[in-house]
Amino acid sequence: MKFTDLQRKTVSIIVLAAFLGLLGAWATPAPAATKAGNSETAIVQGESDGPNFIETENTKAPAISKGKKFPWLIVGLGVVAIGAAVYFLVIKKTNYTLTVTLGAGCTGTPTATGSYEKGTVVSYNYTPATGYTNIQVMVDGVSVPDSGTITMDANKALTVTAETVDIRGIWYFTTTGLTSTNFNVQFAGTATSGTVTIPGFTNTGTYTVTGENVSITITGPITFNGKFETANKMSGNITFAGGGGTWSATRGAGSSSTSAIPQTVVPQKIR
């Protein structure tokens, strides 16, 4: 059974008061009782010529009732017991364990399981490593933000996972702000950088992936900045000279719009 701070203090005070009461009772000696003895002496004349004295004495020894001896051993043990009770119930705080489980591709703190005093506020912060995305942080099975704090009022489990990202392959883009709103994009290279081509069109470009962040530049120039939402979905903003828009992409090919992506330096907005 777990005690609250108030309960621990109350129990300690009661135990201490009871001990002091018992100590007072033991420390007060009983009064000594002494009864005076009776002495009787008889002198009998002897039968011989000389004096012969036979002395008979009947003496009762004084009855003395000693007070109780001071119980030093009991007092010592009691002091130790009270000290232990006060320490464990009042002074010493309960420790709780934060069990940390980090999946592959997760970076941040804390990195390992630790023990914390009750009431300690533990800060945490996690981000995906290169090649990973979609950090998921859970405390006792409940999803929480990627960074925050945990108050240690019980044993807790912190679990962090991330999804593997690999942009390579073909993706279907849906955009706003461009004359061509739907088209496929082919990514070739490594998981972190490479080249971009758009099947059916002459537009080319490059890409970089840093953690869950994505940057794509194609002829125009048109820049797509965004991030992985999941391993199979990306989204972000489009910027170009004179305008901008938004974009989202899902893994796999889709139906391209009939209007090609502009080959001119300045793409035209949708009207």
DRENVODREN-140949 format. One line per 5 residues: number of its first residue (from 1); for each residue x, y, z of N, C-alpha, C, O. Coordinates in steps of 0.05 Angstrom, whole numbers. Example, Ala and Ser with C-alpha at 12.3 -4.5 7.8 and 13.67 -1.06 7.14 Angstrom:
<pts>
1> 264:-114:156:246:-90:156:264:-66:156:285:-66:169 | 257:-45:142:273:-21:143:258:1:157:268:23:161 $
</pts>
This chain:
<pts>
1> 17:-24:0:0:0:0:18:25:0:37:26:15 | 11:44:-17:27:69:-19:15:90:0:-9:93:2 | 33:104:14:25:125:32:28:152:18:48:157:4 | 10:170:23:13:198:15:32:211:35:37:200:56 | 41:235:28:59:250:46:45:255:73:57:252:94 $
6> 20:263:72:5:268:97:2:243:114:5:244:138 | -4:221:101:-7:195:115:19:187:128:20:178:151 | 42:191:114:68:183:126:74:200:150:83:190:170 | 68:226:148:74:244:171:56:237:195:65:238:218 | 31:232:189:12:225:211:20:200:225:20:199:250 $
11> 27:179:210:36:154:222:61:158:238:63:147:260 | 79:174:228:104:178:243:99:193:269:111:186:290 | 82:212:269:75:227:293:62:209:314:69:210:338 | 43:192:305:30:174:323:50:155:336:49:150:360 | 67:143:319:87:124:329:106:137:349:112:126:370 $
16> 115:162:342:133:176:359:120:183:386:132:180:407 | 95:192:385:81:199:410:77:174:428:80:175:452 | 70:152:415:66:127:431:92:118:444:92:109:467 | 114:121:429:139:113:440:147:130:463:157:121:484 | 143:157:460:150:175:482:133:169:507:143:171:529 $
21> 108:162:503:91:155:525:101:131:540:102:131:565 | 108:110:525:119:86:537:145:91:551:151:81:573 | 161:108:539:187:115:550:183:129:577:198:124:596 | 164:147:578:158:162:603:149:143:625:157:146:648 | 132:123:618:122:104:638:145:87:649:146:82:673 $
26> 163:79:631:185:62:640:205:79:657:218:68:675 | 208:104:651:228:120:664:220:129:692:237:138:707 | 195:127:699:185:136:726:187:113:745:171:94:743 | 206:113:765:209:91:784:186:91:805:176:112:812 | 179:67:814:160:64:836:173:72:863:196:67:866 $
31> 158:84:882:170:92:908:178:68:924:165:47:924 | 201:71:938:211:48:954:195:46:980:189:66:993 | 188:22:987:173:17:1012:191:4:1033:201:-18:1028 | 194:17:1056:212:6:1077:195:3:1103:183:22:1112 | 196:-20:1114:181:-25:1139:201:-31:1161:218:-49:1159 $
36> 199:-16:1183:218:-19:1206:215:-47:1218:193:-57:1221 | 238:-59:1224:237:-86:1236:231:-85:1266:235:-64:1279 | 223:-107:1277:217:-109:1306:240:-125:1319:249:-145:1309 | 249:-116:1341:270:-130:1356:262:-135:1384:253:-118:1399 | 265:-160:1392:257:-168:1419:282:-181:1432:295:-198:1419 $
41> 288:-174:1457:311:-186:1470:302:-197:1498:288:-183:1513 | 310:-221:1503:302:-233:1529:328:-241:1544:346:-254:1533 | 329:-233:1568:353:-240:1585:343:-259:1607:325:-253:1622 | 357:-283:1608:349:-303:1628:373:-308:1647:396:-311:1638 | 367:-308:1673:388:-313:1693:398:-342:1690:382:-361:1689 $
46> 423:-344:1690:434:-371:1690:434:-385:1717:430:-371:1737 | 438:-412:1719:437:-426:1744:464:-428:1758:465:-434:1781 | 484:-421:1744:511:-422:1756:515:-397:1773:498:-379:1774 | 538:-398:1788:543:-376:1806:548:-350:1791:538:-328:1799 | 562:-352:1769:568:-328:1754:545:-320:1736:527:-335:1730 $
51> 547:-296:1729:526:-286:1711:527:-301:1684:548:-304:1672 | 505:-308:1674:503:-321:1648:480:-308:1633:457:-309:1640 | 488:-295:1613:468:-281:1597:464:-295:1570:482:-300:1555 | 440:-302:1565:432:-313:1539:414:-293:1526:392:-287:1535 | 424:-282:1504:409:-261:1490:395:-272:1466:407:-285:1448 $
56> 369:-268:1465:354:-277:1442:343:-253:1427:331:-235:1439 | 348:-253:1402:338:-230:1386:321:-239:1363:329:-257:1348 | 299:-227:1360:281:-233:1338:278:-208:1321:264:-190:1328 | 292:-208:1299:292:-184:1282:282:-190:1254:291:-208:1241 | 262:-174:1246:252:-177:1218:267:-157:1201:268:-133:1206 $
61> 279:-168:1179:294:-150:1160:276:-131:1147:253:-137:1140 | 286:-106:1142:269:-86:1128:261:-96:1100:278:-108:1086 | 237:-92:1094:227:-99:1067:229:-75:1049:216:-55:1053 | 246:-77:1028:251:-55:1010:242:-63:982:252:-83:971 | 224:-48:971:215:-53:943:230:-34:924:225:-10:925 $
66> 247:-45:908:263:-29:890:246:-19:867:228:-33:857 | 252:5:858:239:16:834:248:0:809:268:-14:810 | 233:3:787:240:-11:763:266:-1:752:272:23:752 | 282:-19:742:307:-11:730:302:3:703:283:-5:689 | 317:23:697:313:38:672:319:19:648:342:9:647 $
71> 301:16:629:304:-4:607:321:7:584:310:14:563 | 347:8:588:364:20:568:363:5:541:364:18:520 | 362:-21:543:361:-37:518:336:-31:502:337:-27:478 | 313:-30:517:288:-24:503:288:4:492:279:9:469 | 299:23:507:301:50:498:318:52:472:310:65:453 $
76> 340:38:472:358:39:449:344:27:424:345:39:403 | 331:4:428:317:-8:405:294:10:396:289:13:372 | 281:23:415:259:41:408:268:65:392:256:73:372 | 291:76:400:302:99:386:309:91:357:304:106:338 | 321:68:354:328:58:327:303:55:310:302:62:287 $
81> 282:43:322:257:38:308:244:65:299:235:68:277 | 244:84:318:232:110:312:248:124:290:236:136:272 | 274:123:293:291:135:272:286:124:245:283:138:225 | 283:97:244:278:84:218:251:92:207:248:97:183 | 231:93:225:204:100:216:203:129:205:191:134:184 $
86> 216:147:220:216:175:210:231:177:184:222:192:166 | 253:163:181:268:164:156:253:154:132:251:167:111 | 241:130:135:228:118:112:201:130:106:192:130:83 | 187:139:127:160:150:123:159:179:118:140:189:105 | 179:194:128:178:223:125:200:234:108:196:249:89 $
91> 225:227:116:248:239:102:253:227:75:255:242:55 | 255:201:74:261:188:48:237:188:30:215:181:38 | 241:197:5:220:198:-15:220:172:-31:240:159:-35 | 196:164:-40:193:140:-57:207:145:-84:204:166:-96 | 221:125:-94:232:126:-121:215:110:-140:205:89:-134 $
96> 212:122:-164:198:108:-186:216:105:-210:235:120:-214 | 210:84:-226:227:78:-249:213:87:-275:190:81:-280 | 229:101:-291:220:108:-318:234:89:-338:258:91:-342 | 219:70:-348:230:50:-367:229:61:-395:207:66:-406 | 253:65:-407:255:78:-434:262:56:-454:281:41:-451 $
101> 245:56:-476:250:37:-498:252:53:-524:232:65:-532 | 276:55:-536:280:70:-560:282:51:-584:298:32:-584 | 265:55:-604:266:39:-628:288:49:-647:300:70:-642 | 292:35:-668:313:43:-688:305:69:-701:281:75:-706 | 325:86:-705:320:112:-719:310:134:-701:301:154:-710 $
106> 311:129:-674:301:149:-655:325:161:-640:342:147:-629 | 327:188:-640:348:201:-625:335:221:-606:314:232:-611 | 349:225:-583:339:244:-564:345:235:-535:361:217:-531 | 332:248:-516:336:241:-488:309:239:-474:290:252:-483 | 308:224:-452:329:206:-441:333:182:-459:315:173:-474 $
111> 357:171:-457:363:148:-474:361:121:-460:361:100:-473 | 360:122:-434:360:96:-419:341:98:-395:334:120:-386 | 334:75:-385:317:72:-361:331:85:-337:355:82:-334 | 315:99:-321:327:112:-297:307:112:-274:283:107:-277 | 318:117:-250:302:118:-225:301:147:-216:321:161:-216 $
116> 277:156:-209:273:184:-201:256:185:-175:239:169:-170 | 262:206:-159:246:210:-135:218:218:-142:213:230:-163 | 199:211:-125:171:218:-129:169:248:-133:180:264:-117 | 154:256:-154:150:284:-159:169:297:-178:166:319:-187 | 191:282:-185:210:293:-204:198:297:-232:182:280:-241 $
121> 204:319:-245:194:325:-271:216:319:-291:237:331:-291 | 212:299:-308:232:290:-328:225:301:-355:203:297:-365 | 243:315:-367:239:326:-394:248:306:-415:268:291:-411 | 234:304:-437:241:286:-459:239:301:-486:223:319:-488 | 254:292:-505:253:304:-532:265:284:-552:288:275:-548 $
126> 250:277:-573:259:258:-592:254:267:-621:235:281:-627 | 273:260:-638:271:266:-667:280:242:-683:294:225:-672 | 271:240:-708:279:217:-724:307:221:-735:315:243:-741 | 322:199:-736:349:200:-748:346:200:-778:324:196:-789 | 368:205:-791:368:206:-821:358:179:-831:367:158:-823 $
131> 339:181:-850:328:156:-861:303:146:-847:293:125:-853 | 294:162:-827:270:154:-812:251:177:-810:258:200:-815 | 226:171:-803:206:192:-801:184:183:-781:185:161:-770 | 165:201:-777:141:195:-762:148:184:-734:141:161:-727 | 161:200:-718:167:193:-691:141:189:-675:123:206:-677 $
136> 139:168:-660:116:162:-644:126:159:-615:141:140:-609 | 117:176:-597:124:175:-569:100:167:-552:79:179:-555 | 103:147:-536:80:138:-519:89:135:-490:111:124:-484 | 72:144:-472:77:140:-443:54:122:-432:31:130:-433 | 62:99:-423:43:79:-413:22:73:-434:-2:70:-427 $
141> 30:71:-459:12:64:-480:-5:86:-492:-21:82:-509 | -1:111:-481:-17:134:-491:1:152:-507:23:159:-498 | -7:160:-531:9:177:-549:11:205:-537:-8:217:-528 | 36:215:-538:42:242:-528:59:257:-549:68:244:-568 | 62:283:-546:79:298:-565:107:288:-566:116:273:-548 $
146> 122:296:-587:150:287:-591:168:298:-569:190:286:-564 | 160:319:-556:176:330:-534:157:340:-512:134:348:-518 | 166:340:-487:149:348:-465:161:340:-439:186:336:-436 | 144:337:-418:154:329:-392:136:307:-380:113:303:-388 | 148:292:-362:134:270:-348:138:274:-318:161:276:-309 $
151> 117:275:-303:118:277:-274:118:249:-262:100:234:-266 | 139:243:-247:142:216:-236:126:212:-210:136:217:-188 | 100:205:-214:83:199:-191:76:169:-189:60:161:-173 | 90:153:-207:86:124:-208:107:113:-227:121:129:-241 | 111:87:-228:128:75:-248:116:80:-275:92:77:-279 $
156> 132:88:-295:122:94:-321:139:82:-343:163:76:-339 | 127:77:-366:141:66:-389:140:85:-413:118:94:-421 | 163:93:-423:166:112:-445:176:96:-469:198:84:-469 | 160:95:-491:167:80:-515:168:99:-539:149:114:-543 | 190:97:-554:193:115:-577:199:98:-602:217:80:-601 $
161> 184:103:-623:188:88:-648:189:107:-671:180:130:-669 | 200:98:-694:201:114:-718:198:96:-742:204:72:-741 | 188:107:-764:185:92:-789:209:96:-807:220:118:-808 | 217:76:-821:238:78:-841:227:93:-865:206:87:-875 | 243:113:-875:234:127:-899:254:122:-921:278:121:-917 $
166> 243:119:-945:260:116:-968:245:129:-991:225:118:-1001 | 253:153:-999:239:168:-1019:241:156:-1047:225:163:-1065 | 260:139:-1051:265:128:-1078:241:113:-1089:227:100:-1074 | 236:117:-1115:213:105:-1128:195:127:-1139:204:150:-1142 | 171:119:-1146:153:138:-1158:131:147:-1139:120:131:-1123 $
171> 125:172:-1139:104:184:-1122:84:200:-1139:91:210:-1160 | 60:202:-1128:39:217:-1142:35:243:-1127:27:243:-1103 | 39:266:-1141:37:292:-1129:10:305:-1136:1:304:-1158 | -1:318:-1116:-25:336:-1120:-17:363:-1110:-8:366:-1087 | -20:384:-1126:-10:411:-1120:-31:432:-1123:-52:428:-1136 $
176> -26:455:-1111:-40:480:-1116:-20:501:-1124:3:500:-1114 | -28:520:-1141:-10:541:-1149:5:536:-1175:18:554:-1185 | 3:512:-1186:16:506:-1211:-5:500:-1232:-28:492:-1226 | 3:504:-1257:-16:499:-1279:-22:469:-1281:-44:461:-1290 | -3:453:-1274:-7:424:-1273:-10:416:-1244:8:419:-1228 $
181> -34:406:-1237:-40:400:-1209:-35:372:-1200:-32:366:-1176 | -33:353:-1219:-29:325:-1212:-8:313:-1231:-11:314:-1256 | 12:300:-1220:33:288:-1237:49:269:-1220:49:269:-1196 | 64:251:-1234:81:232:-1221:110:242:-1220:118:257:-1238 | 124:235:-1199:152:243:-1196:168:218:-1190:161:203:-1172 $
186> 191:215:-1204:209:193:-1200:234:202:-1185:247:221:-1193 | 240:189:-1162:263:195:-1146:284:172:-1149:277:149:-1145 | 309:180:-1156:330:159:-1160:355:169:-1147:362:193:-1149 | 369:152:-1133:394:159:-1119:396:144:-1093:394:119:-1093 | 400:158:-1071:402:145:-1045:378:154:-1028:361:169:-1038 $
191> 377:144:-1004:355:151:-986:356:180:-977:336:191:-967 | 379:193:-981:382:221:-972:386:241:-994:382:265:-989 | 393:233:-1018:397:252:-1040:396:238:-1067:401:214:-1068 | 391:253:-1088:390:241:-1114:377:260:-1134:376:284:-1131 | 367:248:-1156:356:263:-1178:326:259:-1181:315:239:-1172 $
196> 313:278:-1193:284:278:-1197:278:279:-1227:289:296:-1241 | 260:262:-1236:249:264:-1263:219:262:-1261:208:251:-1242 | 205:273:-1281:176:273:-1282:168:258:-1307:169:269:-1329 | 159:233:-1305:152:217:-1328:133:231:-1347:112:242:-1338 | 139:232:-1372:122:245:-1392:129:274:-1397:119:286:-1416 $
201> 147:285:-1380:155:313:-1383:186:315:-1382:199:296:-1375 | 195:338:-1390:225:341:-1391:236:353:-1365:260:356:-1362 | 218:360:-1347:228:372:-1321:245:353:-1306:239:329:-1304 | 267:363:-1295:285:347:-1279:293:364:-1254:287:388:-1252 | 306:351:-1236:314:366:-1212:330:348:-1193:340:327:-1200 $
206> 332:357:-1168:346:342:-1147:330:342:-1121:311:358:-1118 | 337:324:-1103:323:323:-1077:343:317:-1055:365:306:-1060 | 336:325:-1031:351:318:-1007:331:311:-985:310:322:-983 | 338:291:-969:322:282:-946:339:283:-921:360:270:-920 | 330:298:-901:344:300:-876:325:293:-854:307:308:-847 $
211> 328:269:-843:308:260:-823:281:257:-837:278:241:-856 | 261:272:-827:235:271:-840:230:294:-858:208:297:-870 | 250:312:-861:248:335:-878:256:330:-907:276:316:-912 | 241:341:-925:246:336:-954:248:363:-968:233:382:-963 | 267:365:-986:270:389:-1003:274:380:-1032:292:364:-1038 $
216> 257:390:-1050:258:382:-1079:260:408:-1095:244:426:-1092 | 279:408:-1114:281:431:-1132:280:420:-1161:296:404:-1169 | 261:431:-1177:259:423:-1205:261:448:-1222:258:470:-1213 | 265:444:-1248:269:466:-1266:245:486:-1264:222:478:-1261 | 252:511:-1266:232:532:-1264:245:558:-1254:242:578:-1268 $
221> 259:559:-1232:260:537:-1212:236:536:-1194:225:557:-1187 | 228:513:-1186:206:509:-1168:216:492:-1144:229:471:-1148 | 211:502:-1120:221:488:-1096:198:476:-1080:178:490:-1074 | 200:451:-1074:181:437:-1057:194:431:-1030:213:415:-1029 | 186:444:-1010:196:439:-983:174:427:-966:151:436:-965 $
226> 181:406:-951:160:393:-935:172:371:-918:196:372:-911 | 156:352:-911:165:330:-893:148:305:-897:126:306:-908 | 159:283:-888:144:258:-888:124:259:-866:131:265:-843 | 99:253:-872:79:249:-851:79:220:-842:76:215:-818 | 82:202:-861:86:174:-855:107:165:-875:116:180:-891 $
231> 113:139:-875:133:129:-894:123:130:-922:139:129:-941 | 96:133:-926:85:133:-953:69:158:-960:54:158:-979 | 74:180:-944:60:205:-950:78:228:-943:91:229:-922 | 78:249:-961:93:273:-957:75:297:-962:55:294:-977 | 82:320:-951:67:344:-957:84:369:-950:104:366:-936 $
236> 77:392:-962:92:416:-956:82:440:-973:60:441:-982 | 101:459:-976:95:483:-991:112:486:-1016:134:475:-1018 | 101:500:-1036:115:505:-1061:122:535:-1063:106:552:-1056 | 146:540:-1071:154:568:-1075:167:571:-1103:181:553:-1112 | 162:593:-1116:174:600:-1141:172:630:-1145:157:643:-1131 $
241> 186:640:-1164:186:669:-1169:158:679:-1176:146:669:-1195 | 148:696:-1160:121:708:-1165:98:692:-1153:75:700:-1158 | 102:671:-1138:80:657:-1127:87:633:-1110:110:630:-1103 | 68:617:-1105:72:593:-1088:47:576:-1086:27:582:-1099 | 48:556:-1070:25:538:-1067:31:516:-1047:48:520:-1030 $
246> 16:495:-1049:20:472:-1030:23:446:-1046:16:445:-1070 | 33:426:-1034:35:400:-1047:32:377:-1027:38:381:-1003 | 23:355:-1037:22:330:-1021:29:307:-1041:24:310:-1065 | 40:286:-1030:48:264:-1047:44:237:-1033:49:235:-1009 | 35:217:-1048:32:190:-1037:49:171:-1054:52:175:-1078 $
251> 59:151:-1042:76:132:-1056:60:116:-1076:38:106:-1070 | 70:114:-1101:57:100:-1122:48:119:-1144:45:143:-1140 | 44:108:-1168:36:124:-1192:7:130:-1191:-10:115:-1181 | 0:153:-1203:-28:162:-1206:-33:173:-1234:-15:171:-1251 | -56:184:-1238:-63:196:-1264:-54:225:-1266:-62:241:-1249 $
256> -37:231:-1286:-26:258:-1289:-47:275:-1302:-64:266:-1318 | -46:301:-1296:-64:320:-1309:-54:325:-1338:-31:319:-1344 | -72:334:-1354:-66:338:-1383:-47:361:-1388:-34:363:-1408 | -47:380:-1369:-30:404:-1372:-3:399:-1360:-1:391:-1337 | 18:403:-1376:45:397:-1367:55:417:-1347:45:440:-1346 $
261> 74:409:-1331:87:428:-1313:102:449:-1330:116:441:-1349 | 99:474:-1325:111:495:-1342:141:491:-1345:155:485:-1326 | 151:495:-1369:180:494:-1374:193:521:-1372:217:523:-1373 | 176:542:-1370:187:569:-1368:199:573:-1341:194:558:-1322 | 214:595:-1338:227:601:-1313:206:607:-1292:210:600:-1268 $
266> 185:621:-1299:164:629:-1280:139:613:-1286:126:619:-1306 | 132:594:-1269:107:578:-1274:83:596:-1271:83:616:-1256 | 61:589:-1284:36:603:-1282:18:592:-1261:17:568:-1257 | 4:610:-1247:-15:601:-1228:-40:591:-1241:-46:598:-1264 | -55:574:-1227:-81:565:-1236:-100:588:-1235:-101:603:-1215 $
271> -116:592:-1256:-136:614:-1256:-164:603:-1255:-183:618:-1255 $
</pts>
